[in-house]
Amino acid sequence: MSPARRRSSARSNSNARRKTSRRDFWNGADAGDEPVALIRTLEDPSAMIRSLGPPPLPGRENIAEQYFALAYDKAARRAVALAAASGLIDLSEPED
């Protein structure tokens, strides 16, 4: 018969390792030192994805592109709403 395992010492060693390797997340570098970049709204949120080409769905490329465009537009609208709620929207005119 094999000897009984000593679990309590192994557990305390792993807990000690976790405590020493842990970083303090909230008291790190002061994030207030850097200015936050403002966000501009996009005219076409699905442009980058469309540049990759049609989705590889034989016979359903057109409908898939329409559904994907709707999903990208919805995600972009939510991102703009969150940015507006945080005061991060750039309302200046874009430079051309």
C-alpha positions, -999 to 999 in steps of 0.1 A, spaced: 0 0 0 13 34 -8 19 61 19 -8 87 24 -3 120 4 3 152 22 -22 175 5 -22 203 30 15 213 25 11 212 -13 -20 234 -11 -3 259 12 27 260 -12 6 268 -42 -13 294 -23 19 310 -12 31 311 -48 -1 327 -60 1 354 -33 37 364 -41 32 365 -79 1 386 -78 2 422 -90 -19 450 -77 -41 459 -106 -58 491 -93 -28 508 -77 -5 505 -108 5 534 -130 -17 564 -128 -40 564 -159 -48 600 -154 -15 611 -168 -22 603 -204 -50 621 -223 -78 599 -236 -82 599 -274 -117 609 -285 -137 586 -308 -151 595 -342 -181 577 -357 -177 557 -388 -197 562 -420 -194 525 -430 -185 502 -401 -184 471 -423 -159 485 -448 -128 467 -434 -146 433 -432 -159 437 -468 -124 443 -480 -115 407 -470 -139 395 -497 -172 376 -497 -178 351 -469 -170 315 -479 -207 303 -478 -215 288 -512 -248 300 -525 -254 323 -495 -227 350 -499 -252 379 -505 -275 372 -476 -245 365 -453 -230 399 -462 -263 416 -454 -266 399 -420 -229 406 -412 -234 443 -422 -263 446 -399 -243 430 -370 -214 454 -376 -237 484 -378 -254 474 -345 -220 469 -328 -208 503 -341 -240 520 -328 -235 505 -294 -199 515 -293 -208 551 -301 -235 551 -274 -210 539 -248 -185 565 -260 -211 592 -258 -221 581 -223 -185 584 -212 -180 618 -230 -155 604 -255 -171 614 -288 -152 638 -310 -177 662 -324 -153 683 -345 -153 681 -383 -130 655 -398 -99 669 -415 -98 659 -452 
